[in-house]
C-alpha cells in the first residue's frame, strides 16, 4: 500500500485538510466515545489520527489518548495540539498502524474514523486482529465503514475544491471506492485512494477468525442530488456507517 502515505501527504500539501481548527463534529465524536465508555481516565487509541483534532477533543474529556499517524506533517501538528489536551494526555506516534508496536490488552477503546478498507480483505483482517490484541477484554472498537451502494452510484462524479479537482470511480469487481485528487493545472500529479466497501453482512464475514463482533450499527450521512449534505440518512442511502465492535463472549453468558 505504497500509495497511502503519498495520497494523504498530497492532500495535506494541497488543502491543509489535517491542520485545520478543531471542528464541532470532532467534539461530537469525542462525546460519542465518552458516552459509550461511561468512565473517563481510560486509555484510548486512535488509528489514522490526521492532525490530532479528535484525539485532543477526547483528551479534553480526561482520557489518555495515543494517536497513530503515518504522515509526518500531520503527526507534528498533533504534537503541537497536545499542549491543549488537559485534563487528559495525548501521545502522538508517527507510525504505520500495520507495523507499530503497542501494549497488549491495554486500550478501553480504539477509534478508526473514515479510513477502514485501505488494504485487501487479508490486510483488513490482519488489522482487526491487531486491534483485538490491543483492546482491553471489555473494550470497544469504533470504526467507520464505507458502503458499496452509495459509491457505486457516484461513479465518474467530479467536483472542485478550490484549485483541486476530485473524481470518484467505483471498482465493481473488487467493491472499492476510488477517489482521485489532482491540481487542476497539474493532472500528472494525480493521486488515488482505494477503499474497500463493505455491507454489514460482508463485514461480519471479515470478522470471522477474530473474537470481535458487531454490537451496533449507526448509519452516517450522504450528499443528495442537489449537493446538500444530510448528516444522517437511512442505511440504504448512507455513504458510510459507524460500527461498534466488542469481543464475543465465549461460552454464552
BALOBA-1460 file (C-alpha; in Angstrom, 3 decimals):
// residues 253
<rec num="1" residu="x" x="0.000" y="0.000" z="0.000"/>
<rec num="2" residu="x" x="2.706" y="2.441" z="-1.056"/>
<rec num="3" residu="x" x="0.048" y="4.887" z="-2.259"/>
<rec num="4" residu="x" x="-1.342" y="5.558" z="1.221"/>
<rec num="5" residu="x" x="1.376" y="7.858" z="2.538"/>
<rec num="6" residu="x" x="1.672" y="9.731" z="-0.773"/>
<rec num="7" residu="x" x="-2.087" y="10.275" z="-1.022"/>
<rec num="8" residu="x" x="-2.516" y="11.729" z="2.458"/>
<rec num="9" residu="x" x="0.694" y="13.754" z="2.175"/>
<rec num="10" residu="x" x="-0.551" y="15.334" z="-1.048"/>
<rec num="11" residu="x" x="-3.972" y="16.062" z="0.466"/>
<rec num="12" residu="x" x="-2.273" y="17.968" z="3.266"/>
<rec num="13" residu="x" x="0.090" y="19.836" z="0.937"/>
<rec num="14" residu="x" x="-2.708" y="20.941" z="-1.378"/>
<rec num="15" residu="x" x="-5.516" y="21.783" z="1.054"/>
<rec num="16" residu="x" x="-4.118" y="21.638" z="4.622"/>
<rec num="17" residu="x" x="-7.052" y="19.382" z="5.498"/>
<rec num="18" residu="x" x="-5.402" y="17.960" z="8.600"/>
<rec num="19" residu="x" x="-4.155" y="21.175" z="10.199"/>
<rec num="20" residu="x" x="-7.488" y="22.994" z="10.303"/>
<rec num="21" residu="x" x="-9.027" y="24.157" z="13.573"/>
<rec num="22" residu="x" x="-10.982" y="21.614" z="15.568"/>
<rec num="23" residu="x" x="-14.491" y="21.134" z="14.167"/>
<rec num="24" residu="x" x="-17.722" y="20.547" z="16.072"/>
<rec num="25" residu="x" x="-18.129" y="17.084" z="14.541"/>
<rec num="26" residu="x" x="-14.802" y="16.073" z="16.129"/>
<rec num="27" residu="x" x="-16.043" y="17.212" z="19.534"/>
<rec num="28" residu="x" x="-19.265" y="15.293" z="18.919"/>
<rec num="29" residu="x" x="-17.294" y="12.133" z="18.089"/>
<rec num="30" residu="x" x="-15.412" y="12.558" z="21.363"/>
<rec num="31" residu="x" x="-18.695" y="12.857" z="23.250"/>
<rec num="32" residu="x" x="-19.973" y="9.719" z="21.483"/>
<rec num="33" residu="x" x="-16.965" y="7.730" z="22.690"/>
<rec num="34" residu="x" x="-17.308" y="9.153" z="26.194"/>
<rec num="35" residu="x" x="-20.979" y="8.195" z="26.382"/>
<rec num="36" residu="x" x="-20.223" y="4.643" z="25.256"/>
<rec num="37" residu="x" x="-17.360" y="4.158" z="27.708"/>
<rec num="38" residu="x" x="-19.168" y="5.700" z="30.665"/>
<rec num="39" residu="x" x="-15.939" y="6.478" z="32.518"/>
<rec num="40" residu="x" x="-13.064" y="8.830" z="31.841"/>
<rec num="41" residu="x" x="-9.362" y="8.474" z="32.770"/>
<rec num="42" residu="x" x="-9.050" y="5.423" z="30.490"/>
<rec num="43" residu="x" x="-6.538" y="4.758" z="27.689"/>
<rec num="44" residu="x" x="-7.877" y="5.204" z="24.155"/>
<rec num="45" residu="x" x="-6.147" y="4.557" z="20.834"/>
<rec num="46" residu="x" x="-6.857" y="6.430" z="17.603"/>
<rec num="47" residu="x" x="-5.615" y="4.997" z="14.291"/>
<rec num="48" residu="x" x="-5.046" y="7.311" z="11.336"/>
<rec num="49" residu="x" x="-5.283" y="10.361" z="13.580"/>
<rec num="50" residu="x" x="-4.655" y="13.057" z="10.971"/>
<rec num="51" residu="x" x="-3.791" y="16.358" z="12.642"/>
<rec num="52" residu="x" x="-4.881" y="15.191" z="16.078"/>
<rec num="53" residu="x" x="-8.059" y="17.262" z="16.475"/>
<rec num="54" residu="x" x="-10.308" y="14.400" z="17.560"/>
<rec num="55" residu="x" x="-7.584" y="12.998" z="19.812"/>
<rec num="56" residu="x" x="-7.304" y="16.356" z="21.606"/>
<rec num="57" residu="x" x="-11.088" y="16.676" z="21.920"/>
<rec num="58" residu="x" x="-11.193" y="13.260" z="23.599"/>
<rec num="59" residu="x" x="-8.209" y="14.007" z="25.839"/>
<rec num="60" residu="x" x="-10.015" y="17.146" z="26.989"/>
<rec num="61" residu="x" x="-12.693" y="14.811" z="28.369"/>
<rec num="62" residu="x" x="-9.966" y="13.345" z="30.604"/>
<rec num="63" residu="x" x="-8.755" y="10.366" z="28.578"/>
<rec num="64" residu="x" x="-5.218" y="9.180" z="27.996"/>
<rec num="65" residu="x" x="-5.079" y="9.131" z="24.193"/>
<rec num="66" residu="x" x="-2.464" y="7.515" z="21.964"/>
<rec num="67" residu="x" x="-2.733" y="8.697" z="18.351"/>
<rec num="68" residu="x" x="-1.016" y="6.844" z="15.486"/>
<rec num="69" residu="x" x="-0.490" y="8.858" z="12.289"/>
<rec num="70" residu="x" x="1.517" y="7.961" z="9.175"/>
<rec num="71" residu="x" x="2.161" y="11.424" z="7.658"/>
<rec num="72" residu="x" x="4.955" y="13.385" z="9.360"/>
<rec num="73" residu="x" x="3.396" y="16.860" z="8.989"/>
<rec num="74" residu="x" x="0.088" y="15.662" z="10.424"/>
<rec num="75" residu="x" x="1.768" y="13.910" z="13.358"/>
<rec num="76" residu="x" x="3.778" y="17.035" z="14.137"/>
<rec num="77" residu="x" x="0.606" y="19.112" z="14.175"/>
<rec num="78" residu="x" x="-0.915" y="16.633" z="16.622"/>
<rec num="79" residu="x" x="2.108" y="17.012" z="18.895"/>
<rec num="80" residu="x" x="1.657" y="20.777" z="18.899"/>
<rec num="81" residu="x" x="-2.006" y="20.341" z="19.863"/>
<rec num="82" residu="x" x="-1.084" y="18.025" z="22.734"/>
<rec num="83" residu="x" x="-0.429" y="21.060" z="24.955"/>
<rec num="84" residu="x" x="-4.215" y="21.622" z="24.924"/>
<rec num="85" residu="x" x="-5.076" y="18.053" z="25.964"/>
<rec num="86" residu="x" x="-5.689" y="18.691" z="29.686"/>
<rec num="87" residu="x" x="-7.078" y="17.280" z="31.875"/>
<rec num="88" residu="x" x="-6.149" y="14.178" z="29.859"/>
<rec num="89" residu="x" x="-2.988" y="13.441" z="27.889"/>
<rec num="90" residu="x" x="-2.120" y="12.937" z="24.221"/>
<rec num="91" residu="x" x="0.810" y="10.937" z="22.855"/>
<rec num="92" residu="x" x="1.298" y="11.068" z="19.070"/>
<rec num="93" residu="x" x="3.210" y="8.287" z="17.304"/>
<rec num="94" residu="x" x="4.362" y="8.801" z="13.721"/>
<rec num="95" residu="x" x="3.991" y="5.210" z="12.562"/>
<rec num="96" residu="x" x="2.203" y="2.712" z="10.320"/>
<rec num="97" residu="x" x="-0.565" y="1.023" z="12.308"/>
<rec num="98" residu="x" x="0.048" y="-2.217" z="10.403"/>
<rec num="99" residu="x" x="3.515" y="-2.445" z="11.975"/>
<rec num="100" residu="x" x="3.538" y="-0.243" z="15.118"/>
<rec num="101" residu="x" x="4.119" y="-1.955" z="18.468"/>
<rec num="102" residu="x" x="1.509" y="-1.150" z="21.120"/>
<rec num="103" residu="x" x="0.726" y="-2.718" z="24.529"/>
<rec num="104" residu="x" x="-1.453" y="-5.818" z="24.519"/>
<rec num="105" residu="x" x="-4.890" y="-5.664" z="26.165"/>
<rec num="106" residu="x" x="-4.385" y="-2.029" z="27.117"/>
<rec num="107" residu="x" x="-6.971" y="0.195" z="25.432"/>
<rec num="108" residu="x" x="-10.536" y="0.713" z="26.624"/>
<rec num="109" residu="x" x="-11.434" y="1.958" z="23.139"/>
<rec num="110" residu="x" x="-9.902" y="2.004" z="19.670"/>
<rec num="111" residu="x" x="-11.155" y="4.586" z="17.167"/>
<rec num="112" residu="x" x="-10.625" y="4.470" z="13.408"/>
<rec num="113" residu="x" x="-12.563" y="7.174" z="11.608"/>
<rec num="114" residu="x" x="-13.037" y="7.486" z="7.853"/>
<rec num="115" residu="x" x="-10.358" y="5.168" z="6.530"/>
<rec num="116" residu="x" x="-11.085" y="1.486" z="7.070"/>
<rec num="117" residu="x" x="-10.648" y="-0.506" z="3.856"/>
<rec num="118" residu="x" x="-7.256" y="0.759" z="2.696"/>
<rec num="119" residu="x" x="-5.898" y="-2.707" z="2.068"/>
<rec num="120" residu="x" x="-7.076" y="-6.093" z="0.867"/>
<rec num="121" residu="x" x="-9.503" y="-8.259" z="2.838"/>
<rec num="122" residu="x" x="-6.481" y="-10.128" z="4.180"/>
<rec num="123" residu="x" x="-4.843" y="-6.901" z="5.324"/>
<rec num="124" residu="x" x="-8.081" y="-5.628" z="6.862"/>
<rec num="125" residu="x" x="-8.453" y="-8.868" z="8.833"/>
<rec num="126" residu="x" x="-4.827" y="-8.558" z="9.947"/>
<rec num="127" residu="x" x="-5.598" y="-5.052" z="11.239"/>
<rec num="128" residu="x" x="-8.707" y="-6.279" z="13.057"/>
<rec num="129" residu="x" x="-6.611" y="-8.972" z="14.747"/>
<rec num="130" residu="x" x="-4.124" y="-6.299" z="15.799"/>
<rec num="131" residu="x" x="-6.970" y="-4.210" z="17.248"/>
<rec num="132" residu="x" x="-8.241" y="-7.259" z="19.115"/>
<rec num="133" residu="x" x="-4.766" y="-7.748" z="20.576"/>
<rec num="134" residu="x" x="-4.502" y="-4.106" z="21.723"/>
<rec num="135" residu="x" x="-8.029" y="-3.962" z="23.135"/>
<rec num="136" residu="x" x="-8.869" y="-4.450" z="26.795"/>
<rec num="137" residu="x" x="-11.106" y="-7.541" z="27.267"/>
<rec num="138" residu="x" x="-14.087" y="-5.257" z="27.933"/>
<rec num="139" residu="x" x="-13.074" y="-2.653" z="25.351"/>
<rec num="140" residu="x" x="-14.859" y="-1.372" z="22.257"/>
<rec num="141" residu="x" x="-13.784" y="-0.521" z="18.707"/>
<rec num="142" residu="x" x="-15.417" y="2.433" z="16.927"/>
<rec num="143" residu="x" x="-14.956" y="2.306" z="13.172"/>
<rec num="144" residu="x" x="-16.355" y="3.965" z="10.039"/>
<rec num="145" residu="x" x="-17.071" y="1.632" z="7.108"/>
<rec num="146" residu="x" x="-17.873" y="2.731" z="3.546"/>
<rec num="147" residu="x" x="-20.976" y="1.310" z="1.867"/>
<rec num="148" residu="x" x="-20.859" y="-0.166" z="-1.658"/>
<rec num="149" residu="x" x="-24.294" y="1.046" z="-2.772"/>
<rec num="150" residu="x" x="-23.686" y="4.772" z="-2.344"/>
<rec num="151" residu="x" x="-20.266" y="4.783" z="-4.002"/>
<rec num="152" residu="x" x="-21.331" y="2.591" z="-6.916"/>
<rec num="153" residu="x" x="-23.875" y="5.312" z="-7.740"/>
<rec num="154" residu="x" x="-21.157" y="8.009" z="-7.669"/>
<rec num="155" residu="x" x="-19.059" y="6.506" z="-10.465"/>
<rec num="156" residu="x" x="-17.369" y="9.256" z="-12.543"/>
<rec num="157" residu="x" x="-18.678" y="12.058" z="-10.312"/>
<rec num="158" residu="x" x="-16.287" y="15.023" z="-10.354"/>
<rec num="159" residu="x" x="-16.070" y="18.168" z="-8.231"/>
<rec num="160" residu="x" x="-13.695" y="21.036" z="-7.447"/>
<rec num="161" residu="x" x="-12.297" y="22.112" z="-4.075"/>
<rec num="162" residu="x" x="-10.659" y="25.437" z="-4.808"/>
<rec num="163" residu="x" x="-7.915" y="24.712" z="-7.342"/>
<rec num="164" residu="x" x="-8.035" y="20.965" z="-6.629"/>
<rec num="165" residu="x" x="-10.081" y="18.505" z="-8.672"/>
<rec num="166" residu="x" x="-11.618" y="15.343" z="-7.263"/>
<rec num="167" residu="x" x="-13.167" y="12.386" z="-9.119"/>
<rec num="168" residu="x" x="-14.947" y="9.299" z="-7.772"/>
<rec num="169" residu="x" x="-14.959" y="5.947" z="-9.532"/>
<rec num="170" residu="x" x="-16.084" y="2.527" z="-8.385"/>
<rec num="171" residu="x" x="-14.293" y="-0.774" z="-8.991"/>
<rec num="172" residu="x" x="-17.302" y="-3.103" z="-9.105"/>
<rec num="173" residu="x" x="-15.210" y="-6.276" z="-9.425"/>
<rec num="174" residu="x" x="-13.345" y="-5.618" z="-6.180"/>
<rec num="175" residu="x" x="-16.015" y="-3.463" z="-4.487"/>
<rec num="176" residu="x" x="-13.710" y="-0.489" z="-3.961"/>
<rec num="177" residu="x" x="-14.312" y="3.243" z="-3.995"/>
<rec num="178" residu="x" x="-11.587" y="5.037" z="-5.979"/>
<rec num="179" residu="x" x="-11.033" y="8.672" z="-5.005"/>
<rec num="180" residu="x" x="-8.617" y="10.677" z="-7.204"/>
<rec num="181" residu="x" x="-7.292" y="14.175" z="-6.411"/>
<rec num="182" residu="x" x="-5.126" y="16.483" z="-8.538"/>
<rec num="183" residu="x" x="-4.307" y="20.194" z="-9.037"/>
<rec num="184" residu="x" x="-6.428" y="21.467" z="-11.935"/>
<rec num="185" residu="x" x="-3.332" y="22.716" z="-13.769"/>
<rec num="186" residu="x" x="-1.167" y="19.656" z="-12.965"/>
<rec num="187" residu="x" x="-3.130" y="16.490" z="-13.750"/>
<rec num="188" residu="x" x="0.110" y="14.472" z="-13.877"/>
<rec num="189" residu="x" x="0.309" y="14.803" z="-10.063"/>
<rec num="190" residu="x" x="-2.964" y="12.902" z="-9.538"/>
<rec num="191" residu="x" x="-3.104" y="10.560" z="-6.544"/>
<rec num="192" residu="x" x="-5.803" y="7.975" z="-5.827"/>
<rec num="193" residu="x" x="-7.010" y="6.312" z="-2.668"/>
<rec num="194" residu="x" x="-8.744" y="2.945" z="-2.934"/>
<rec num="195" residu="x" x="-11.117" y="1.940" z="-0.133"/>
<rec num="196" residu="x" x="-12.824" y="-1.430" z="0.141"/>
<rec num="197" residu="x" x="-16.575" y="-1.020" z="0.750"/>
<rec num="198" residu="x" x="-18.418" y="-3.489" z="2.997"/>
<rec num="199" residu="x" x="-22.099" y="-4.113" z="3.563"/>
<rec num="200" residu="x" x="-22.638" y="-5.107" z="7.217"/>
<rec num="201" residu="x" x="-23.011" y="-8.765" z="6.267"/>
<rec num="202" residu="x" x="-19.650" y="-8.608" z="4.438"/>
<rec num="203" residu="x" x="-18.040" y="-7.006" z="7.478"/>
<rec num="204" residu="x" x="-19.398" y="-9.866" z="9.610"/>
<rec num="205" residu="x" x="-17.660" y="-12.335" z="7.280"/>
<rec num="206" residu="x" x="-14.445" y="-10.330" z="7.556"/>
<rec num="207" residu="x" x="-14.626" y="-10.634" z="11.343"/>
<rec num="208" residu="x" x="-14.572" y="-14.450" z="11.136"/>
<rec num="209" residu="x" x="-11.335" y="-15.612" z="12.701"/>
<rec num="210" residu="x" x="-11.350" y="-12.795" z="15.240"/>
<rec num="211" residu="x" x="-13.076" y="-12.567" z="18.616"/>
<rec num="212" residu="x" x="-14.762" y="-9.313" z="17.598"/>
<rec num="213" residu="x" x="-18.417" y="-8.961" z="16.638"/>
<rec num="214" residu="x" x="-20.677" y="-6.083" z="15.612"/>
<rec num="215" residu="x" x="-22.731" y="-4.755" z="18.534"/>
<rec num="216" residu="x" x="-24.032" y="-1.523" z="16.980"/>
<rec num="217" residu="x" x="-24.507" y="-0.029" z="13.507"/>
<rec num="218" residu="x" x="-25.200" y="3.707" z="13.103"/>
<rec num="219" residu="x" x="-25.851" y="4.978" z="9.549"/>
<rec num="220" residu="x" x="-23.895" y="8.043" z="8.511"/>
<rec num="221" residu="x" x="-24.773" y="10.853" z="6.153"/>
<rec num="222" residu="x" x="-24.968" y="11.388" z="2.405"/>
<rec num="223" residu="x" x="-24.762" y="14.087" z="-0.224"/>
<rec num="224" residu="x" x="-28.067" y="14.349" z="-2.081"/>
<rec num="225" residu="x" x="-28.658" y="15.033" z="-5.781"/>
<rec num="226" residu="x" x="-28.549" y="18.799" z="-5.175"/>
<rec num="227" residu="x" x="-25.162" y="18.613" z="-3.471"/>
<rec num="228" residu="x" x="-26.515" y="19.111" z="0.047"/>
<rec num="229" residu="x" x="-25.090" y="17.030" z="2.875"/>
<rec num="230" residu="x" x="-27.536" y="15.298" z="5.203"/>
<rec num="231" residu="x" x="-25.862" y="14.298" z="8.455"/>
<rec num="232" residu="x" x="-27.812" y="11.086" z="8.954"/>
<rec num="233" residu="x" x="-29.867" y="9.079" z="6.468"/>
<rec num="234" residu="x" x="-31.241" y="5.514" z="6.369"/>
<rec num="235" residu="x" x="-28.563" y="2.861" z="5.985"/>
<rec num="236" residu="x" x="-29.586" y="2.085" z="2.401"/>
<rec num="237" residu="x" x="-28.778" y="5.688" z="1.432"/>
<rec num="238" residu="x" x="-25.668" y="6.262" z="3.549"/>
<rec num="239" residu="x" x="-22.119" y="6.898" z="2.345"/>
<rec num="240" residu="x" x="-20.825" y="5.010" z="5.378"/>
<rec num="241" residu="x" x="-21.902" y="3.620" z="8.707"/>
<rec num="242" residu="x" x="-20.261" y="3.512" z="12.110"/>
<rec num="243" residu="x" x="-19.905" y="0.199" z="13.911"/>
<rec num="244" residu="x" x="-19.060" y="-0.723" z="17.452"/>
<rec num="245" residu="x" x="-17.144" y="-3.965" z="17.799"/>
<rec num="246" residu="x" x="-16.712" y="-5.890" z="21.044"/>
<rec num="247" residu="x" x="-15.275" y="-9.243" z="21.953"/>
<rec num="248" residu="x" x="-17.596" y="-12.184" z="21.502"/>
<rec num="249" residu="x" x="-18.499" y="-13.783" z="24.821"/>
<rec num="250" residu="x" x="-17.104" y="-17.294" z="24.813"/>
<rec num="251" residu="x" x="-19.498" y="-19.946" z="26.074"/>
<rec num="252" residu="x" x="-22.544" y="-17.674" z="26.232"/>
<rec num="253" residu="x" x="-23.463" y="-15.548" z="29.250"/>
